[in-house]
């Protein structure tokens, strides 16, 4: 089994204790951080498919998520890079009712690496909390919302609405997450949509440069 296959298999099986070491071994063997991240995302895809098929249940999905997080910890310094110029301040969170944070954490890491100070509100964040935090941080120039469930897409819509109706200005809203599309982003009045963490970092730089 190759180093990458070993990482993928360990994430799929939720082997939290060995994933970190396997990711380090893959790095030492010369694999790029993005390549390793991609196989871990593939592993989560398999886990999601098995969950949909009724072959595994929430606990297994949770443990696979924990295993992925262990792997991401090791990759963080490689993914983050260093020395980006300061571009502003970003508030990020997963919308109300949604507990998924692995993708959101990756997006936060990449946006931070692009030069933004990050305020991470975590998961299951009510719309009012976003509004309150924007109000308390008048220098914020990016608000980033993540949602992983079709059932929490309405919460994303409500969050954008609440932020717009607050009358607060001076920032752009970017949205993303597996069920989110450019069409949905347009429909709910977000300023931008990004498909993945890398694209989110590129997009926020474009947004602040106007
Ligand atoms: Co959940 N879950 N889950 N889950 N889970 C999914 C999302 C699901 C697709 C699995 C499936 O059925 N195939 C499905 C959603 C179906 C749907 O709505 N269409 C699902 C379900 C149903 C559920 C529960 C309802 C299950 C239940 O209880 N019956 C429940 C809901 C709980 C809740 O949130 N209220 C639930 C719970 C969980 C766990 C807690 C067990 C765990 C989360 C652990 C955690 O996050 N700490 C979990 C997991 C691990 C998954 C899967 C398997 C993996 C998610 C993940 O981390 N992927 C997932 C299946 C899948 O994704 N294929 C699944 C890796 C991650 C890097 O990708 O998060 O997509 P992702 O992030 C990407 C992009 O989406 C994007 O960039 C990231 C990568 O670069 N992105 C953005 C994300 N946010 C962005 C923001 C941006 C831009 C891009 O701009 C701001």
Boltz pocket constraint, residues with backbone or C-beta under 6 A from the ligand:
constraints:
  - pocket:
      binder: B
      contacts: [[A, 40], [A, 41], [A, 44], [A, 45], [A, 46], [A, 47], [A, 48], [A, 49], [A, 51], [A, 52], [A, 58], [A, 59], [A, 61], [A, 62], [A, 64], [A, 65], [A, 66], [A, 97], [A, 98], [A, 99], [A, 100], [A, 101], [A, 102], [A, 103], [A, 104], [A, 106], [A, 107], [A, 143], [A, 144], [A, 145], [A, 146], [A, 147], [A, 148], [A, 149], [A, 150], [A, 151], [A, 174], [A, 175], [A, 176], [A, 177], [A, 178], [A, 179], [A, 193], [A, 194], [A, 195], [A, 196], [A, 197], [A, 198], [A, 200]]
      max_distance: 6.0
